[in-house]
Amino acid sequence: MTSPGPADTAAELADALTRAMKRIRRRTMQRLEPYDITPAQARALRTLAHAPGCESAETMRLSELAERLHIAPRSATTVVDALEEAGLVARTPDPADRRAVRLVLTAAGHGALERISQVRHEVAQQYFAPVSPAEQDALLRALRHAEEAYEAEPRP
């Protein structure tokens, strides 16, 4: 039997990454369940937390959040509605546009972010525990390199 060629190896790597992400996502969902936070809500909270001005009332508009999450504005509204209902996010008037609102993390939202961060860290540590630190570094470098090359490609 011949050894796999580069295309076969790349396809196998893509499949392995997909399986890894599904397993990590599933485990993260299970671990976040007691906190009543969905992965979509966790992503939205992390995105808001990394927005310029996240410590003030000047975070981002709902449309900006949808764009950064690569989801439809209606889907972002559903996520934010649930976060607001849970007391993790507040809507505030946009001083530059009376028709728009800005999203602000509440104190409870910051607390939820800490729990999410801890869960993500623990799940990743558990999943990658069998892989040596050197192999983890090599994998991370390879994925960063692939991502940089992908981002540099011209888009149609």
Rosetta blueprint (number, residue, H / E / L):
1 M L
2 T L
3 S L
4 P L
5 G L
6 P H
7 A H
8 D H
9 T H
10 A H
11 A H
12 E H
13 L H
14 A H
15 D H
16 A H
17 L H
18 T H
19 R H
20 A H
21 M H
22 K H
23 R H
24 I H
25 R H
26 R H
27 R H
28 T H
29 M H
30 Q H
31 R H
32 L H
33 E H
34 P H
35 Y H
36 D L
37 I L
38 T L
39 P H
40 A H
41 Q H
42 A H
43 R H
44 A H
45 L H
46 R H
47 T H
48 L H
49 A H
50 H L
51 A L
52 P L
53 G L
54 C L
55 E L
56 S L
57 A L
58 E L
59 T L
60 M E
61 R E
62 L H
63 S H
64 E H
65 L H
66 A H
67 E H
68 R H
69 L H
70 H L
71 I L
72 A L
73 P H
74 R H
75 S H
76 A H
77 T H
78 T H
79 V H
80 V H
81 D H
82 A H
83 L H
84 E H
85 E H
86 A L
87 G L
88 L L
89 V E
90 A E
91 R E
92 T E
93 P E
94 D E
95 P L
96 A L
97 D E
98 R E
99 R E
100 A E
101 V E
102 R E
103 L E
104 V E
105 L E
106 T L
107 A H
108 A H
109 G H
110 H H
111 G H
112 A H
113 L H
114 E H
115 R H
116 I H
117 S H
118 Q H
119 V H
120 R H
121 H H
122 E H
123 V H
124 A H
125 Q H
126 Q H
127 Y H
128 F H
129 A L
130 P L
131 V L
132 S L
133 P H
134 A H
135 E H
136 Q H
137 D H
138 A H
139 L H
140 L H
141 R H
142 A H
143 L H
144 R H
145 H H
146 A H
147 E H
148 E H
149 A H
150 Y H
151 E H
152 A H
153 E L
154 P L
155 R L
156 P L
